[in-house]
C-alpha cells in the first residue's frame, strides 16, 4: 500500500501535467487502455488467464469503481480541488462504517476500535492538509463528491472479496480497466478529442503504466491485508502529493498542512503496528500465485 500510494502520487503529477493537453475523459480513456494492454501482455508472458469464474463480482467491482471515478471528476469540475479530494478520501471513513455495521449485523465479526480511530485520525489529517471550502451554491458537486467516496469504499471492499475467493490482482485490475475504457470513451465523446504531441503521449503512457502497477499493488494489499489498515496507509498518498506539489508546482507550505501530514503519518504507522500485532498465524493468511 505504501508503494501504491507513492506511485499514485507520481501518477497524479503526470495527470496534472497532461491536463494541459487533454480533457479528463481522454486521460481516463488512455490510462485504462494502457492498463488493459499492460495486463493482457503480462498475462500472456506469465501464462496466466483472464477467464474468471466470478464475472458478476468483477462487474459490480468495475461498476462501482468506474461510477465513483466519474462522480469524482464531476465534483472536481464543480468544487474547489481541495474540497473534492477531501470528500473522495472520505471513502475510508465510509468503509469503516460499513465494516462496523456488518460486524453489528453479523453479531460475531469484530472490528478493532483502535483501527477505526486511525482511519478517523487520518481523515482529520487530510482535512488539515487540503483545508477544504464549500460554498452554498455547490450542493450538487458536494453530493457527487460524497457519493464518489461511498462508491470508492464499496469498490475497495469488493476488491477484498475478490481476493478472498482467489482472484489474482492482475485479473481484477484488467476488468476494472475495461470499465474505465468504456467510461473514458463516453467522456471523450462528450468533450471531444485532442491531437497528440510527443510530450503529451509520454505523459499518457506514464500515467497508464504508473496507475496499472499501483492499482495491482493496492489490489493485492486489500486482498491480503486488513481493510482499515490499508485505508490508513492510503492517506500517505496525500503526504507524497503535498511534497510533489511543493517541489514541482510551488504549492505553499503552511503549519496547518504540516500538522495534517503529521497526523496522516501517525495514523499510517499506528495502522501498521496494529496489523502486525493482530497478524494471523502462519498458514492462515491469504496468498496469490502469479
N, C-alpha and C positions, 0 to 999 in steps of 0.2 A: 504493500500500500504506500510506503514511503517513496519507492521508486516510481510508482504510478503517479503519485502527486507531483513529483518533480517533472516527469515527462509531460504531464498535462499542463503544467505551468509554462514549460518551454513551448508547447503547442499553442498556448494562449498568446505568447509573444508573436508566433508566426501568424496566427489568426488576426491579431491586431494590425500587423504589417500588411497582410493580404487584403484586409478590408478596404485599403486604399485603391485596390484594383478590381475587387469582386464584391458582389452582394452576399448577404448572409446565406441565402439559399444556394448559391453556387459553391460557397465554401463547404456547406453541409454535404452537397452532392459529391464533390470531388474527394472530400475527406472519406466519405463512406465508400466511394468507388475504389479508391486506393486501398482501403481496408479490406474490402471484399476480394480484390485481386491478390493482395498480400497473403490473406488467409488461404485462398484457393491454392496459390503456389506452394505455400508452406505445407499444406495438407498433402499435395502430390509428392513433394520431396520426402516427407516423413512417412508416406504410405498410410496416412490416416484416411478417415471417411467423413464426409459431410452429411451422410444419411443419419437421421435421428429417429428414435423410437417414441419421442415425445414432441411431435410437431406442435401440439396445442400449447404446451408450456413455452416453446420458443415464440409462438405467435403472440401470446399475451405479454411476454417479456419485451418483445420488439414493439408492440403496440403502445404499451405504457411508456417505454423509454423514448420512442420517437415523438409521441404526443407531448411528453414532458419537454423534449428538446424544442419542439415548435412553439409551445407556450412560453418557454424561456426566451426565445428570440423575439416573440411578440412583446413580452414585458420589457425587454431591453429597448425596444422601439418606443414604448410608451412611458417608461420611467427613467430616472437617473440611473446610470450604470451600477453605482454602488448599491442602490436600493434593490434593483433586480437581482443582483448577485446574492445579496443577503437573503432575500426571500427564497431563492433557489436553494441556498445552503440550509434552509430550514428542513430539508429532506431528512437530515439526521435526527432532528427533533421529532418529526412525524414518525420515523422508523422506530424510535424509542417508544413512542406512544402505541404504535401498532404491536410491538413486542410485549409491552406491559399489558395491553388489552387482551392479547392472545393468551398470556400467562394466566390472567384472571379468569378468562372463559374456560380454559382447559383445567384449571384447578391443580395442575401437577407441575407444569413448567415454571421455572423461576428465573427472574432477571435480577442480576446483581444491582442493587440501588446505587452503589458507588460508580458502576459503569454508566448508568443513566446520568449521574452527576457530571461525569467527564464530558458527555455529549452536550449537556446544557451549558457547562462552563466554556466549552469550545465555541458554542454559538454566541455567547456573550463576547468572546474574543473577536469573532467575525464582525459583530456589530460595531465594536470599537475601532477595528481596522478600517472598515468601509464607511462608518458614520453615515448611515442611510437617511434620506429625507423623503417625505411623501406629501404631495400637495392634495388639496381637497378634490380636485378635478381629475385625479389619476386612479379612480376606483377600478376601472376595467383592467388597467395594467397591473395593479396590485393583486387583483383576483387571479389574473393569469399567472403571475409570479408565484403566488401561494399554491395554486393548483399544480404548477410545474414542480414545486418541491414535494408535494404529495405524490405525484406521478413518479418522480425520481426515487422516492422511498420505496414505493411498490416495486419498481423495477429492480432495485438492489436486493430486496427480499426474494424476488423471483429468481435472480441470479444465484442466490444462496440455495434455493430449492433445486435449481437445475444442477448445481454442483453436488448436492446430496444424492441425486439419482444417477450420478456418474457421467454427466455430460462434460466433456473436456472444454476448457475455456476457449479454444480456437473455434469450436463449433458455435458456442454461444455468441461470440463476437461476430462471426460470419453472418448469422441470421439477423443480428441487430444492424449490421452494415447494410444488408439488403433493405431493411426497413428505412434506413437513412437515405439510401439511394432514391427510394420512392418519394419520401418527403422532400428531399433536396430538389428532385426533378420538378415536383409541383411548385415549390417556391421559386425555382428558376424560371419556370414558365410564366409565373405571375409577375416577376420583377424584370425579366429579360436577361440575356446572356451577354458577357463582355468578351472581347478578344484577349488572347494570351500574349504575355511577354516572357522572356526567359526568367526574369526575377519572379514574376507572378506565378509561373508554372512551378518554379523551385519551391516557393512558399506553400503552394497547394500540396506538392509532393511531400514536403517535410511535415505539414500538418497531418496528412493521411497516415504516414508511417508512425509518427510520434503518437497519434491518437490510437492507432491499432495496437501498438506494443503496450501502451499504458492501459488500454482497455483490457487486454489479456491479463496483465498483472493485477488489475483491480478485480477482474472476474475471478481469478484464482484466489485472491485474498478473501473475497466474500464467500467463496466455495469452501475454503479450508479453515477459515478463522471465525472469530466472533463478530457478528454484525455490528454491534455497538463499538467494539474496539476499532474496527476498520473505519467506522463513521468518525470517530475522534481523530484518528490518524489522518483522515482525508482532509481535515481542516488545515493541515500543514501546507496544502496547496496554496492557501491564501498567503502564508508567510513567504513561500517561494515567489508567488506572483508579485507580492509587495516589493521584494528585493529586486526582481527584474524591472519593475516599474520605476524604481528609484534610479537604478543603474542605466537603463536604456531609454526610458521616456521622461526622466527628470521629474517624477512624481514627488510631491513634498513629503517630508518626514516630520511627524508630529509625535508628541509624548503620548497622546491618547492611542495612536496607532501602534506605537511600540509596546504600550501596556496590553493592547489586544493581542499582539504577536506573542507576548509572554504567556498569556492565558491559553492561547492555542497550543503552543509548545508544551506547556504544562499539562494540558488535557491529553495531548497525544502520548506523552511519556507515562502519565498515570494509566491510560488505557492499556499501553503495552505491558506495564508492570502487573496490572490486574489479570491480563490474559495469561502471562507467564505463571502466575500463582494458581490460576484455575485451568491450566492446560490438562487435557486428558492423558491418561496413561498410555504408554507405548502400545501401538497396535489398535488404538481406538479412534485415532484421528483419520479424517478422510484424506485421500491422495489421488493423484491422476497419473495415468500412463500417457506419455506424449505420443 
